[in-house]
Amino acid sequence: MKMLEAGGLPVLIDGRRSADRDNPEGYYEFERVKALDKGDTGWVADAHGQVVKVISALLEFLPADQSYRVIFMHRQIEEVLRSQRKMLEHRG
């Protein structure tokens, strides 16, 4: 997300989570994305032209009447688990 933003693309973030020890560059998140599976799609049309981080499990809940360009980032599960373990250790 940071690379896309640096390249001049507008990103949709809500700023609810500020940078911290685990993610010193900050979080590129928009909280309402997490409710896509519950039908919260009212914001999607307003996000047109912006980059939005959506985990793959929620892609199927995006409205079918819209067009999307998707950049899919694949991470090795071991890398994800290592990162999450480190974050949990920091939080005690």
C-alpha positions, 0 to 999 in steps of 0.5 A, a space after each residue: 500500500 505504501 508503494 502504491 501511495 508513493 506512486 501517486 495513487 490515492 489510498 482509502 484509510 481511516 487512520 483508526 490505527 496509528 503506527 506502532 512498534 509492530 507496524 512503524 510505517 502505519 496501517 493502511 486500513 479502512 475499518 468498514 472493509 471488515 464488514 463487507 461480509 455483513 453487507 456493509 457495501 455502501 461505501 464502495 461506490 465512494 471509494 472509486 478511484 482509490 486503493 483499498 486494502 481488502 483481504 482475499 476472503 472478503 473479495 467475494 462480498 464486493 458488489 458485482 455491479 462495480 468494476 475493480 482492479 485487483 493487486 493480489 499479494 501472496 505471502 507465505 503462511 510461515 511469514 504471516 505466522 511469524 509476524 503475528 507471533 512477534 506482534 503477540 509477544 510485544 503485546 504480552 
